[in-house]
Amino acid sequence: MKKMISFYKKISKNKFVEFEIMWVKHWNWFTFLIEWTRKQDHPGIHIELEIIGLVIDFCFRDSRHWDYEKDGYTQHLGEK
């Protein structure tokens, strides 16, 4: 995998956006993925498109982790 473009931006205390374009060595003719997650680590939306080895990847996610025992998000280390 060779990253051509990589962009990461923190939007708020717990949200971030990530965008990448890369070439992959073992490729597919065409794949398309839309994933929306919640109540898990780093929930949010993930969109990925691959055409003959060129992969475009976009994420808008939460940086927190899900605590299954408390049924809620855990705080980041060092936060109150």
Wavefront OBJ file of the C-alpha trace (Angstrom):
o trace
v 0.000 0.000 0.000
v 1.337 3.414 -0.956
v -0.386 6.469 0.525
v -0.604 9.327 -1.913
v -2.716 11.731 0.152
v -3.485 11.558 3.856
v -5.517 14.176 5.744
v -6.583 14.121 9.399
v -8.442 16.924 11.164
v -9.879 17.069 14.674
v -13.331 18.694 14.403
v -14.337 18.830 18.085
v -13.306 17.348 21.425
v -14.298 13.810 20.354
v -14.855 13.958 16.570
v -12.388 13.756 13.699
v -12.346 13.557 9.903
v -9.866 11.439 7.957
v -9.371 11.293 4.189
v -6.861 9.111 2.322
v -6.052 8.220 -1.255
v -3.718 5.272 -1.796
v -2.567 2.616 -4.245
v -2.769 -1.004 -3.128
v -0.641 -3.848 -4.452
v -3.343 -6.558 -4.331
v -6.382 -4.837 -5.792
v -9.972 -5.502 -6.800
v -11.663 -4.307 -9.964
v -14.269 -2.387 -8.003
v -15.424 -2.245 -4.380
v -17.661 0.199 -2.566
v -18.292 0.286 1.183
v -20.527 2.447 3.350
v -20.382 1.656 7.046
v -22.147 3.427 9.907
v -21.365 2.213 13.412
v -22.430 3.118 16.931
v -21.968 1.749 20.451
v -18.458 0.515 19.682
v -14.910 1.898 19.610
v -14.543 4.843 17.204
v -18.166 4.901 15.957
v -19.166 6.949 12.940
v -19.319 6.803 9.176
v -16.751 5.186 6.896
v -16.902 5.318 3.089
v -14.405 3.507 0.871
v -14.192 3.238 -2.909
v -11.655 1.134 -4.811
v -11.241 1.086 -8.572
v -8.418 -1.073 -9.998
v -6.096 -0.476 -7.031
v -6.864 3.183 -6.378
v -8.522 3.443 -2.952
v -10.342 6.543 -1.706
v -11.164 6.355 1.989
v -13.233 8.826 4.072
v -14.090 8.625 7.781
v -16.022 10.856 10.156
v -15.653 9.234 13.557
v -15.632 9.596 17.302
v -12.305 9.133 19.073
v -13.780 7.558 22.230
v -14.057 3.884 23.154
v -17.249 2.081 24.134
v -17.471 0.577 27.642
v -19.820 -2.420 27.425
v -20.073 -2.790 31.222
v -21.211 0.825 31.733
v -23.094 0.971 28.399
v -21.467 4.278 27.521
v -18.315 5.910 26.235
v -15.154 5.970 28.325
v -13.303 9.203 28.947
v -9.919 9.779 27.371
v -6.956 9.286 29.669
v -6.283 12.457 31.628
v -9.825 13.849 31.179
v -12.444 14.275 33.882
l 1 2 3 4 5 6 7 8 9 10 11 12 13 14 15 16 17 18 19 20 21 22 23 24 25 26 27 28 29 30 31 32 33 34 35 36 37 38 39 40 41 42 43 44 45 46 47 48 49 50 51 52 53 54 55 56 57 58 59 60 61 62 63 64 65 66 67 68 69 70 71 72 73 74 75 76 77 78 79 80
